[in-house]
């Protein structure tokens, strides 16, 4: 997002708040570049996300179908082939474009809120504390956009049986029709509380960790400089690609690990059958049922593979977004 947004004492001219671009143009850039970065990241992470959802959504009171991520990969590929891991990717690709562009857009709006509050003047870079807030702000609003998309994705990834009838692989269209038929528009926001908790807390960590790691790299690079001229040059340049990748990877790993239990409960809610005899559980009811059945360990089922896949995905998202902002200004 802001790979050049923090140094020790030297402000970075290229990243200072500016009025050279109109607000409308900034919005267009956030939406366009954020969408592109999100799509690239989704192609990288989607097979791992499918495995994660299947591990999270194993039913109560039945023996676990998968012993772990590798076993889930093996069974999934044996049953459906490699392409089966990409089942339902059309909705997530759309969702990734919406999610990432919304995150960068709402993060920008969050910064405007901070400036308007008087916490920080516009002629200075935001401190890290404010950037953690803008991340939470972005995640809270993005959750409203993301919940319906994730609900459709989860139901396609993990077909549910209804009243004992063996599941069949649904299409995106059939899922949308079924949810609307049985639960109306409100049904698309089933699991909203879990998405809200994951996104608001996770995105605070996503943006915050990215900016914190970026600042540390700038400090290290500045200390290695032998002259003031070299320090000034480093302060106005983008970080080396490997440092950008590490900063982005740290963001993704923080996002996924810290609020993974909320995502687990959400996935279980969103993979419940539509139109069956069972009534949908609330967030608290689903969490209580999971705790009673599997304890704390159940909330972290699939966490390892999720954190692992988030590192390259998040690294690419930030590198693509920052690269487009830097080299293709509109």
Legacy VTK file of the C-alpha trace (Angstrom):
# vtk DataFile Version 3.0
C-alpha trace
ASCII
DATASET POLYDATA
POINTS 330 float
0.000 0.000 0.000
2.567 2.529 1.036
5.927 0.905 0.549
7.659 4.228 0.929
5.594 5.711 3.674
7.900 5.766 6.671
11.428 6.758 7.604
13.016 7.802 10.838
13.286 11.580 10.653
13.299 12.295 6.942
9.894 12.690 5.349
9.569 11.058 1.959
8.473 13.671 -0.598
6.960 11.148 -2.981
4.631 9.858 -0.272
3.647 13.081 1.441
-0.050 13.990 1.253
-0.517 15.843 -1.986
-3.218 17.727 -3.822
-1.698 17.252 -7.281
-4.189 14.515 -8.087
-7.897 14.977 -7.747
-9.769 12.925 -5.169
-11.630 11.192 -7.999
-8.372 10.148 -9.649
-7.047 8.756 -6.368
-10.224 6.690 -6.029
-9.866 5.370 -9.592
-6.268 4.347 -8.904
-7.194 2.593 -5.657
-9.989 0.655 -7.354
-8.041 -0.227 -10.505
-4.691 -1.128 -8.984
-6.248 -2.741 -5.930
-8.418 -4.957 -8.129
-5.431 -6.042 -10.208
-3.345 -6.835 -7.148
-6.216 -8.751 -5.540
-6.746 -10.955 -8.592
-3.036 -11.832 -8.777
-3.008 -12.703 -5.078
-6.160 -14.822 -5.342
-4.734 -17.048 -8.090
-1.761 -17.759 -5.839
-3.694 -18.524 -2.673
-6.961 -20.082 -3.840
-6.010 -23.807 -3.702
-4.765 -23.280 -0.143
-7.949 -21.389 0.712
-10.061 -24.304 -0.533
-8.143 -26.677 1.732
-8.463 -24.242 4.645
-12.255 -23.985 4.298
-12.620 -27.769 4.029
-10.552 -28.266 7.175
-12.545 -25.615 9.044
-15.943 -26.914 7.984
-15.771 -30.564 9.010
-19.108 -31.370 10.691
-19.756 -31.842 14.403
-20.238 -35.287 15.984
-18.534 -37.091 13.100
-14.968 -38.409 12.762
-12.679 -35.891 11.099
-12.498 -36.517 7.361
-9.052 -34.962 6.990
-6.119 -35.505 9.331
-4.421 -32.292 8.217
-3.653 -30.001 5.259
-1.556 -32.525 3.305
-4.213 -35.215 3.694
-6.866 -32.739 2.553
-4.775 -31.849 -0.503
-4.301 -35.542 -1.288
-7.971 -36.457 -0.957
-9.131 -33.378 -2.861
-6.782 -33.982 -5.799
-7.674 -37.695 -5.851
-11.402 -36.920 -5.931
-11.514 -33.896 -8.257
-8.050 -33.390 -9.713
-5.967 -30.246 -9.357
-8.665 -28.154 -11.012
-11.009 -29.171 -8.214
-8.946 -26.982 -5.884
-9.975 -24.031 -8.062
-13.672 -24.877 -7.901
-15.766 -21.740 -7.597
-12.874 -19.371 -8.264
-14.993 -16.993 -10.374
-16.734 -15.583 -7.301
-13.491 -15.276 -5.293
-11.753 -13.512 -8.192
-14.547 -10.972 -8.215
-14.398 -10.924 -4.442
-10.618 -10.440 -4.410
-10.925 -7.497 -6.773
-13.678 -5.990 -4.613
-11.926 -6.746 -1.336
-8.473 -5.429 -2.182
-9.686 -2.338 -4.008
-12.125 -1.625 -1.160
-9.365 -2.033 1.419
-7.106 0.495 -0.263
-10.025 2.854 -0.921
-11.376 2.736 2.642
-7.842 2.957 4.042
-7.472 6.233 2.172
-10.795 7.417 3.602
-9.576 6.367 7.048
-6.554 8.620 6.609
-8.888 11.484 5.742
-10.755 10.809 8.986
-7.479 10.996 10.919
-6.538 14.290 9.245
-10.003 15.727 9.874
-9.773 14.785 13.566
-6.651 16.908 13.962
-4.576 13.958 15.192
-2.033 14.561 12.443
-1.553 17.450 10.016
-1.677 16.854 6.271
1.884 18.004 5.703
3.289 15.069 7.656
3.170 11.316 7.253
0.800 9.457 9.519
2.388 7.794 12.563
2.202 4.022 12.845
-0.567 4.205 15.471
-2.784 6.036 12.983
-1.977 3.530 10.231
-3.126 0.651 12.444
-6.390 2.577 12.929
-6.857 3.223 9.207
-6.395 -0.502 8.615
-9.138 -1.344 11.109
-11.356 1.334 9.541
-10.809 -0.157 6.077
-11.497 -3.702 7.254
-14.717 -2.824 9.066
-16.301 -1.287 5.973
-14.868 -3.859 3.576
-16.490 -6.649 5.601
-19.900 -5.442 4.391
-18.776 -5.903 0.790
-16.999 -9.181 1.413
-19.479 -11.275 3.423
-21.897 -12.108 0.542
-19.007 -12.971 -1.782
-17.357 -15.232 0.788
-20.659 -16.928 1.594
-21.079 -17.960 -2.054
-17.411 -19.026 -2.260
-17.624 -21.200 0.861
-20.792 -22.960 -0.294
-19.206 -23.776 -3.648
-15.958 -24.987 -2.044
-17.738 -27.202 0.511
-21.038 -28.564 -0.848
-23.396 -29.320 2.042
-25.830 -32.214 2.309
-29.444 -31.332 3.068
-31.481 -33.700 5.248
-29.140 -36.601 4.574
-29.101 -36.200 0.777
-25.595 -36.573 -0.697
-24.171 -33.240 -1.767
-23.621 -32.268 -5.372
-21.233 -29.621 -6.617
-23.220 -26.373 -6.919
-22.558 -23.538 -9.329
-22.201 -19.936 -8.275
-25.582 -19.163 -9.825
-27.358 -22.018 -8.064
-25.939 -20.975 -4.697
-27.147 -17.406 -5.193
-30.608 -18.620 -6.182
-30.879 -21.010 -3.227
-29.790 -18.452 -0.656
-32.171 -15.830 -1.995
-35.050 -18.318 -2.250
-34.763 -19.600 1.317
-33.307 -16.651 3.215
-33.787 -13.554 1.071
-31.225 -10.768 0.781
-30.446 -10.995 4.484
-29.147 -14.526 3.984
-26.159 -13.269 2.000
-24.831 -11.585 5.146
-24.965 -14.757 7.247
-21.608 -14.808 9.020
-21.200 -11.016 8.950
-20.021 -10.866 12.575
-17.154 -13.253 11.849
-16.147 -11.322 8.735
-16.317 -8.034 10.640
-14.084 -9.289 13.457
-11.619 -10.880 11.053
-11.443 -7.901 8.711
-11.392 -5.039 11.211
-8.809 -6.684 13.466
-6.961 -8.452 10.687
-6.669 -5.418 8.433
-5.354 -3.319 11.308
-2.604 -5.945 11.515
-2.324 -6.151 7.695
-1.654 -2.472 7.094
0.014 -1.948 10.474
2.485 -4.818 10.124
3.294 -3.799 6.557
4.045 -0.207 7.591
5.948 -1.228 10.727
8.190 -3.623 8.790
8.649 -1.034 6.034
9.762 1.558 8.570
12.256 -0.869 10.113
13.777 -1.550 6.702
14.117 2.167 5.998
15.850 2.646 9.339
18.253 -0.225 8.608
18.966 1.056 5.112
19.532 4.561 6.426
22.044 3.303 8.983
24.024 1.533 6.274
24.350 4.729 4.205
27.798 6.374 4.304
26.773 9.945 3.439
23.847 12.308 3.870
23.386 12.386 0.101
23.015 8.601 0.078
20.569 8.759 2.990
18.442 11.329 1.152
18.448 9.150 -1.965
17.389 6.060 -0.007
14.567 8.019 1.642
12.993 8.902 -1.711
13.375 5.497 -3.354
11.276 2.384 -3.065
12.603 -0.437 -0.960
14.403 -3.290 -2.743
11.978 -5.910 -3.998
12.999 -8.497 -1.417
12.319 -6.040 1.405
8.931 -5.141 -0.108
8.171 -8.866 -0.275
9.125 -9.431 3.376
6.998 -6.469 4.496
4.007 -7.718 2.504
4.468 -11.283 3.734
4.565 -10.127 7.362
1.284 -8.313 6.761
-0.460 -11.411 5.420
0.797 -13.673 8.179
-0.279 -11.223 10.907
-3.716 -10.774 9.332
-4.440 -14.487 9.172
-2.979 -15.681 12.455
-4.320 -13.092 14.904
-8.017 -13.418 14.043
-8.169 -16.927 12.632
-10.792 -18.186 15.166
-13.314 -15.622 13.889
-12.708 -16.855 10.336
-13.211 -20.478 11.422
-16.592 -19.715 12.983
-17.581 -17.703 9.906
-16.641 -20.550 7.546
-18.706 -23.019 9.554
-21.695 -20.678 9.466
-21.400 -20.098 5.729
-21.070 -23.783 4.812
-24.242 -24.780 6.660
-26.998 -26.184 4.413
-29.518 -23.853 2.793
-33.128 -24.945 2.920
-32.679 -27.787 5.381
-34.542 -28.425 8.606
-31.787 -26.976 10.797
-32.004 -23.334 11.746
-28.941 -21.181 11.079
-26.775 -20.696 14.150
-25.643 -17.290 15.336
-21.950 -16.457 15.640
-21.978 -17.194 19.384
-23.939 -20.438 18.980
-21.565 -21.696 16.297
-18.535 -20.755 18.375
-19.953 -22.490 21.456
-20.709 -25.661 19.476
-17.168 -25.729 18.101
-15.669 -25.221 21.565
-17.775 -28.017 23.074
-16.831 -30.424 20.304
-13.134 -29.704 19.690
-11.967 -27.128 22.250
-9.468 -24.390 21.432
-7.703 -26.552 18.865
-10.842 -26.604 16.712
-10.679 -22.829 16.223
-7.222 -23.109 14.649
-7.868 -26.023 12.295
-6.284 -25.046 8.969
-4.395 -22.117 10.503
-0.941 -23.335 9.512
-1.673 -23.654 5.809
-3.565 -20.349 5.839
-0.647 -18.445 7.346
1.727 -20.206 4.928
-0.201 -19.296 1.799
-0.821 -15.733 2.967
2.898 -14.881 2.887
3.457 -15.044 -0.909
-0.072 -13.854 -1.662
0.168 -10.719 0.463
3.704 -10.029 -0.725
2.521 -10.045 -4.346
-0.542 -7.926 -3.565
1.515 -5.106 -2.061
4.288 -5.390 -4.662
1.808 -5.243 -7.564
-0.186 -2.390 -6.022
2.888 -0.330 -5.115
4.494 -1.007 -8.492
1.419 0.109 -10.397
1.041 3.243 -8.266
4.691 4.105 -8.776
5.089 3.345 -12.489
1.589 3.792 -13.965
0.174 6.970 -12.395
-3.142 7.947 -13.932
LINES 1 331
330 0 1 2 3 4 5 6 7 8 9 10 11 12 13 14 15 16 17 18 19 20 21 22 23 24 25 26 27 28 29 30 31 32 33 34 35 36 37 38 39 40 41 42 43 44 45 46 47 48 49 50 51 52 53 54 55 56 57 58 59 60 61 62 63 64 65 66 67 68 69 70 71 72 73 74 75 76 77 78 79 80 81 82 83 84 85 86 87 88 89 90 91 92 93 94 95 96 97 98 99 100 101 102 103 104 105 106 107 108 109 110 111 112 113 114 115 116 117 118 119 120 121 122 123 124 125 126 127 128 129 130 131 132 133 134 135 136 137 138 139 140 141 142 143 144 145 146 147 148 149 150 151 152 153 154 155 156 157 158 159 160 161 162 163 164 165 166 167 168 169 170 171 172 173 174 175 176 177 178 179 180 181 182 183 184 185 186 187 188 189 190 191 192 193 194 195 196 197 198 199 200 201 202 203 204 205 206 207 208 209 210 211 212 213 214 215 216 217 218 219 220 221 222 223 224 225 226 227 228 229 230 231 232 233 234 235 236 237 238 239 240 241 242 243 244 245 246 247 248 249 250 251 252 253 254 255 256 257 258 259 260 261 262 263 264 265 266 267 268 269 270 271 272 273 274 275 276 277 278 279 280 281 282 283 284 285 286 287 288 289 290 291 292 293 294 295 296 297 298 299 300 301 302 303 304 305 306 307 308 309 310 311 312 313 314 315 316 317 318 319 320 321 322 323 324 325 326 327 328 329
